[in-house]
Amino acid sequence: MYKIGETVRYWGVKTGGLTWLSAEALTGKIIGWQCKERSYKIEGQSGTIHDVPEKLIDGGPKLKPVCYRLNFFVLFPKYIRIYK
């Protein structure tokens, strides 16, 4: 998983469900992470923001990111009752 603010090289972007590949590596700064899509929001050199799948970033995934889904029991554990 890459840190926000880190500069990376990437080989394509995802737009409207399609993945566009580039013949040359692009450079940009990571500004966000989308857990469900397993992609990063990257600001390119021109200032445009792209959705880039993790596998298109140079070097691939560093760590396997974990997506946590919060539920009621995690947020309010004192309300849990066990009935027999």
MODELLER restraints for C-alpha pairs under 7 A, 6 or more apart:
rsr = mdl.restraints
at = mdl.atoms
rsr.add(forms.Gaussian(group=physical.xy_distance, feature=features.Distance(at['CA:1:A'], at['CA:61:A']), mean=5.86, stdev=0.5))
rsr.add(forms.Gaussian(group=physical.xy_distance, feature=features.Distance(at['CA:1:A'], at['CA:62:A']), mean=5.18, stdev=0.5))
rsr.add(forms.Gaussian(group=physical.xy_distance, feature=features.Distance(at['CA:1:A'], at['CA:63:A']), mean=4.96, stdev=0.5))
rsr.add(forms.Gaussian(group=physical.xy_distance, feature=features.Distance(at['CA:1:A'], at['CA:64:A']), mean=6.48, stdev=0.5))
rsr.add(forms.Gaussian(group=physical.xy_distance, feature=features.Distance(at['CA:1:A'], at['CA:65:A']), mean=5.80, stdev=0.5))
rsr.add(forms.Gaussian(group=physical.xy_distance, feature=features.Distance(at['CA:2:A'], at['CA:62:A']), mean=6.96, stdev=0.5))
rsr.add(forms.Gaussian(group=physical.xy_distance, feature=features.Distance(at['CA:4:A'], at['CA:30:A']), mean=5.14, stdev=0.5))
rsr.add(forms.Gaussian(group=physical.xy_distance, feature=features.Distance(at['CA:4:A'], at['CA:31:A']), mean=5.30, stdev=0.5))
rsr.add(forms.Gaussian(group=physical.xy_distance, feature=features.Distance(at['CA:4:A'], at['CA:32:A']), mean=6.23, stdev=0.5))
rsr.add(forms.Gaussian(group=physical.xy_distance, feature=features.Distance(at['CA:5:A'], at['CA:29:A']), mean=5.67, stdev=0.5))
rsr.add(forms.Gaussian(group=physical.xy_distance, feature=features.Distance(at['CA:5:A'], at['CA:30:A']), mean=5.23, stdev=0.5))
rsr.add(forms.Gaussian(group=physical.xy_distance, feature=features.Distance(at['CA:5:A'], at['CA:31:A']), mean=6.05, stdev=0.5))
rsr.add(forms.Gaussian(group=physical.xy_distance, feature=features.Distance(at['CA:6:A'], at['CA:29:A']), mean=5.60, stdev=0.5))
rsr.add(forms.Gaussian(group=physical.xy_distance, feature=features.Distance(at['CA:6:A'], at['CA:30:A']), mean=5.65, stdev=0.5))
rsr.add(forms.Gaussian(group=physical.xy_distance, feature=features.Distance(at['CA:7:A'], at['CA:28:A']), mean=5.57, stdev=0.5))
rsr.add(forms.Gaussian(group=physical.xy_distance, feature=features.Distance(at['CA:7:A'], at['CA:29:A']), mean=4.37, stdev=0.5))
rsr.add(forms.Gaussian(group=physical.xy_distance, feature=features.Distance(at['CA:7:A'], at['CA:30:A']), mean=6.43, stdev=0.5))
rsr.add(forms.Gaussian(group=physical.xy_distance, feature=features.Distance(at['CA:8:A'], at['CA:27:A']), mean=5.78, stdev=0.5))
rsr.add(forms.Gaussian(group=physical.xy_distance, feature=features.Distance(at['CA:8:A'], at['CA:28:A']), mean=5.69, stdev=0.5))
rsr.add(forms.Gaussian(group=physical.xy_distance, feature=features.Distance(at['CA:8:A'], at['CA:29:A']), mean=6.24, stdev=0.5))
rsr.add(forms.Gaussian(group=physical.xy_distance, feature=features.Distance(at['CA:8:A'], at['CA:57:A']), mean=6.99, stdev=0.5))
rsr.add(forms.Gaussian(group=physical.xy_distance, feature=features.Distance(at['CA:9:A'], at['CA:25:A']), mean=5.92, stdev=0.5))
rsr.add(forms.Gaussian(group=physical.xy_distance, feature=features.Distance(at['CA:9:A'], at['CA:26:A']), mean=5.40, stdev=0.5))
rsr.add(forms.Gaussian(group=physical.xy_distance, feature=features.Distance(at['CA:9:A'], at['CA:27:A']), mean=4.49, stdev=0.5))
rsr.add(forms.Gaussian(group=physical.xy_distance, feature=features.Distance(at['CA:9:A'], at['CA:28:A']), mean=6.50, stdev=0.5))
rsr.add(forms.Gaussian(group=physical.xy_distance, feature=features.Distance(at['CA:9:A'], at['CA:57:A']), mean=5.94, stdev=0.5))
rsr.add(forms.Gaussian(group=physical.xy_distance, feature=features.Distance(at['CA:9:A'], at['CA:58:A']), mean=5.32, stdev=0.5))
rsr.add(forms.Gaussian(group=physical.xy_distance, feature=features.Distance(at['CA:10:A'], at['CA:25:A']), mean=5.54, stdev=0.5))
rsr.add(forms.Gaussian(group=physical.xy_distance, feature=features.Distance(at['CA:10:A'], at['CA:26:A']), mean=5.25, stdev=0.5))
rsr.add(forms.Gaussian(group=physical.xy_distance, feature=features.Distance(at['CA:10:A'], at['CA:27:A']), mean=6.34, stdev=0.5))
rsr.add(forms.Gaussian(group=physical.xy_distance, feature=features.Distance(at['CA:10:A'], at['CA:56:A']), mean=5.55, stdev=0.5))
rsr.add(forms.Gaussian(group=physical.xy_distance, feature=features.Distance(at['CA:10:A'], at['CA:57:A']), mean=4.20, stdev=0.5))
rsr.add(forms.Gaussian(group=physical.xy_distance, feature=features.Distance(at['CA:10:A'], at['CA:58:A']), mean=5.44, stdev=0.5))
rsr.add(forms.Gaussian(group=physical.xy_distance, feature=features.Distance(at['CA:11:A'], at['CA:21:A']), mean=5.88, stdev=0.5))
rsr.add(forms.Gaussian(group=physical.xy_distance, feature=features.Distance(at['CA:11:A'], at['CA:22:A']), mean=5.28, stdev=0.5))
rsr.add(forms.Gaussian(group=physical.xy_distance, feature=features.Distance(at['CA:11:A'], at['CA:24:A']), mean=6.79, stdev=0.5))
rsr.add(forms.Gaussian(group=physical.xy_distance, feature=features.Distance(at['CA:11:A'], at['CA:25:A']), mean=5.00, stdev=0.5))
rsr.add(forms.Gaussian(group=physical.xy_distance, feature=features.Distance(at['CA:11:A'], at['CA:26:A']), mean=6.19, stdev=0.5))
rsr.add(forms.Gaussian(group=physical.xy_distance, feature=features.Distance(at['CA:11:A'], at['CA:56:A']), mean=5.31, stdev=0.5))
rsr.add(forms.Gaussian(group=physical.xy_distance, feature=features.Distance(at['CA:11:A'], at['CA:57:A']), mean=6.39, stdev=0.5))
rsr.add(forms.Gaussian(group=physical.xy_distance, feature=features.Distance(at['CA:12:A'], at['CA:19:A']), mean=6.91, stdev=0.5))
rsr.add(forms.Gaussian(group=physical.xy_distance, feature=features.Distance(at['CA:12:A'], at['CA:20:A']), mean=5.29, stdev=0.5))
rsr.add(forms.Gaussian(group=physical.xy_distance, feature=features.Distance(at['CA:12:A'], at['CA:21:A']), mean=4.11, stdev=0.5))
rsr.add(forms.Gaussian(group=physical.xy_distance, feature=features.Distance(at['CA:12:A'], at['CA:22:A']), mean=5.15, stdev=0.5))
rsr.add(forms.Gaussian(group=physical.xy_distance, feature=features.Distance(at['CA:12:A'], at['CA:52:A']), mean=6.72, stdev=0.5))
rsr.add(forms.Gaussian(group=physical.xy_distance, feature=features.Distance(at['CA:12:A'], at['CA:56:A']), mean=6.21, stdev=0.5))
rsr.add(forms.Gaussian(group=physical.xy_distance, feature=features.Distance(at['CA:13:A'], at['CA:19:A']), mean=5.73, stdev=0.5))
rsr.add(forms.Gaussian(group=physical.xy_distance, feature=features.Distance(at['CA:13:A'], at['CA:20:A']), mean=5.34, stdev=0.5))
rsr.add(forms.Gaussian(group=physical.xy_distance, feature=features.Distance(at['CA:13:A'], at['CA:21:A']), mean=6.67, stdev=0.5))
rsr.add(forms.Gaussian(group=physical.xy_distance, feature=features.Distance(at['CA:13:A'], at['CA:50:A']), mean=6.17, stdev=0.5))
rsr.add(forms.Gaussian(group=physical.xy_distance, feature=features.Distance(at['CA:13:A'], at['CA:51:A']), mean=5.80, stdev=0.5))
rsr.add(forms.Gaussian(group=physical.xy_distance, feature=features.Distance(at['CA:13:A'], at['CA:52:A']), mean=4.76, stdev=0.5))
rsr.add(forms.Gaussian(group=physical.xy_distance, feature=features.Distance(at['CA:14:A'], at['CA:20:A']), mean=6.09, stdev=0.5))
rsr.add(forms.Gaussian(group=physical.xy_distance, feature=features.Distance(at['CA:14:A'], at['CA:51:A']), mean=5.46, stdev=0.5))
rsr.add(forms.Gaussian(group=physical.xy_distance, feature=features.Distance(at['CA:14:A'], at['CA:52:A']), mean=5.78, stdev=0.5))
rsr.add(forms.Gaussian(group=physical.xy_distance, feature=features.Distance(at['CA:14:A'], at['CA:53:A']), mean=6.98, stdev=0.5))
rsr.add(forms.Gaussian(group=physical.xy_distance, feature=features.Distance(at['CA:27:A'], at['CA:44:A']), mean=6.33, stdev=0.5))
rsr.add(forms.Gaussian(group=physical.xy_distance, feature=features.Distance(at['CA:27:A'], at['CA:45:A']), mean=6.62, stdev=0.5))
rsr.add(forms.Gaussian(group=physical.xy_distance, feature=features.Distance(at['CA:28:A'], at['CA:42:A']), mean=5.92, stdev=0.5))
rsr.add(forms.Gaussian(group=physical.xy_distance, feature=features.Distance(at['CA:28:A'], at['CA:43:A']), mean=5.36, stdev=0.5))
rsr.add(forms.Gaussian(group=physical.xy_distance, feature=features.Distance(at['CA:28:A'], at['CA:44:A']), mean=4.33, stdev=0.5))
rsr.add(forms.Gaussian(group=physical.xy_distance, feature=features.Distance(at['CA:28:A'], at['CA:45:A']), mean=5.83, stdev=0.5))
rsr.add(forms.Gaussian(group=physical.xy_distance, feature=features.Distance(at['CA:29:A'], at['CA:42:A']), mean=5.44, stdev=0.5))
rsr.add(forms.Gaussian(group=physical.xy_distance, feature=features.Distance(at['CA:29:A'], at['CA:43:A']), mean=5.26, stdev=0.5))
rsr.add(forms.Gaussian(group=physical.xy_distance, feature=features.Distance(at['CA:29:A'], at['CA:44:A']), mean=6.65, stdev=0.5))
rsr.add(forms.Gaussian(group=physical.xy_distance, feature=features.Distance(at['CA:30:A'], at['CA:40:A']), mean=6.75, stdev=0.5))
rsr.add(forms.Gaussian(group=physical.xy_distance, feature=features.Distance(at['CA:30:A'], at['CA:41:A']), mean=6.01, stdev=0.5))
rsr.add(forms.Gaussian(group=physical.xy_distance, feature=features.Distance(at['CA:30:A'], at['CA:42:A']), mean=4.48, stdev=0.5))
rsr.add(forms.Gaussian(group=physical.xy_distance, feature=features.Distance(at['CA:30:A'], at['CA:43:A']), mean=6.40, stdev=0.5))
rsr.add(forms.Gaussian(group=physical.xy_distance, feature=features.Distance(at['CA:31:A'], at['CA:41:A']), mean=5.55, stdev=0.5))
rsr.add(forms.Gaussian(group=physical.xy_distance, feature=features.Distance(at['CA:31:A'], at['CA:42:A']), mean=5.60, stdev=0.5))
rsr.add(forms.Gaussian(group=physical.xy_distance, feature=features.Distance(at['CA:31:A'], at['CA:43:A']), mean=6.66, stdev=0.5))
rsr.add(forms.Gaussian(group=physical.xy_distance, feature=features.Distance(at['CA:32:A'], at['CA:40:A']), mean=5.72, stdev=0.5))
rsr.add(forms.Gaussian(group=physical.xy_distance, feature=features.Distance(at['CA:32:A'], at['CA:41:A']), mean=4.82, stdev=0.5))
rsr.add(forms.Gaussian(group=physical.xy_distance, feature=features.Distance(at['CA:33:A'], at['CA:39:A']), mean=6.15, stdev=0.5))
rsr.add(forms.Gaussian(group=physical.xy_distance, feature=features.Distance(at['CA:33:A'], at['CA:40:A']), mean=4.48, stdev=0.5))
rsr.add(forms.Gaussian(group=physical.xy_distance, feature=features.Distance(at['CA:33:A'], at['CA:41:A']), mean=5.99, stdev=0.5))
rsr.add(forms.Gaussian(group=physical.xy_distance, feature=features.Distance(at['CA:34:A'], at['CA:40:A']), mean=5.94, stdev=0.5))
rsr.add(forms.Gaussian(group=physical.xy_distance, feature=features.Distance(at['CA:35:A'], at['CA:67:A']), mean=5.88, stdev=0.5))
rsr.add(forms.Gaussian(group=physical.xy_distance, feature=features.Distance(at['CA:38:A'], at['CA:53:A']), mean=6.25, stdev=0.5))
rsr.add(forms.Gaussian(group=physical.xy_distance, feature=features.Distance(at['CA:38:A'], at['CA:54:A']), mean=6.11, stdev=0.5))
rsr.add(forms.Gaussian(group=physical.xy_distance, feature=features.Distance(at['CA:39:A'], at['CA:51:A']), mean=6.34, stdev=0.5))
rsr.add(forms.Gaussian(group=physical.xy_distance, feature=features.Distance(at['CA:39:A'], at['CA:52:A']), mean=5.34, stdev=0.5))
rsr.add(forms.Gaussian(group=physical.xy_distance, feature=features.Distance(at['CA:39:A'], at['CA:53:A']), mean=4.09, stdev=0.5))
rsr.add(forms.Gaussian(group=physical.xy_distance, feature=features.Distance(at['CA:39:A'], at['CA:54:A']), mean=5.05, stdev=0.5))
rsr.add(forms.Gaussian(group=physical.xy_distance, feature=features.Distance(at['CA:40:A'], at['CA:51:A']), mean=5.72, stdev=0.5))
rsr.add(forms.Gaussian(group=physical.xy_distance, feature=features.Distance(at['CA:40:A'], at['CA:52:A']), mean=5.26, stdev=0.5))
rsr.add(forms.Gaussian(group=physical.xy_distance, feature=features.Distance(at['CA:40:A'], at['CA:53:A']), mean=6.32, stdev=0.5))
rsr.add(forms.Gaussian(group=physical.xy_distance, feature=features.Distance(at['CA:40:A'], at['CA:54:A']), mean=6.63, stdev=0.5))
rsr.add(forms.Gaussian(group=physical.xy_distance, feature=features.Distance(at['CA:41:A'], at['CA:49:A']), mean=6.52, stdev=0.5))
rsr.add(forms.Gaussian(group=physical.xy_distance, feature=features.Distance(at['CA:41:A'], at['CA:50:A']), mean=5.65, stdev=0.5))
rsr.add(forms.Gaussian(group=physical.xy_distance, feature=features.Distance(at['CA:41:A'], at['CA:51:A']), mean=4.85, stdev=0.5))
rsr.add(forms.Gaussian(group=physical.xy_distance, feature=features.Distance(at['CA:41:A'], at['CA:52:A']), mean=6.38, stdev=0.5))
rsr.add(forms.Gaussian(group=physical.xy_distance, feature=features.Distance(at['CA:42:A'], at['CA:49:A']), mean=5.53, stdev=0.5))
rsr.add(forms.Gaussian(group=physical.xy_distance, feature=features.Distance(at['CA:42:A'], at['CA:50:A']), mean=5.27, stdev=0.5))
rsr.add(forms.Gaussian(group=physical.xy_distance, feature=features.Distance(at['CA:42:A'], at['CA:51:A']), mean=6.44, stdev=0.5))
rsr.add(forms.Gaussian(group=physical.xy_distance, feature=features.Distance(at['CA:42:A'], at['CA:52:A']), mean=6.85, stdev=0.5))
rsr.add(forms.Gaussian(group=physical.xy_distance, feature=features.Distance(at['CA:43:A'], at['CA:49:A']), mean=4.41, stdev=0.5))
rsr.add(forms.Gaussian(group=physical.xy_distance, feature=features.Distance(at['CA:43:A'], at['CA:50:A']), mean=6.38, stdev=0.5))
rsr.add(forms.Gaussian(group=physical.xy_distance, feature=features.Distance(at['CA:54:A'], at['CA:60:A']), mean=6.57, stdev=0.5))
rsr.add(forms.Gaussian(group=physical.xy_distance, feature=features.Distance(at['CA:54:A'], at['CA:61:A']), mean=6.32, stdev=0.5))
rsr.add(forms.Gaussian(group=physical.xy_distance, feature=features.Distance(at['CA:55:A'], at['CA:61:A']), mean=6.82, stdev=0.5))
rsr.add(forms.Gaussian(group=physical.xy_distance, feature=features.Distance(at['CA:73:A'], at['CA:80:A']), mean=6.80, stdev=0.5))
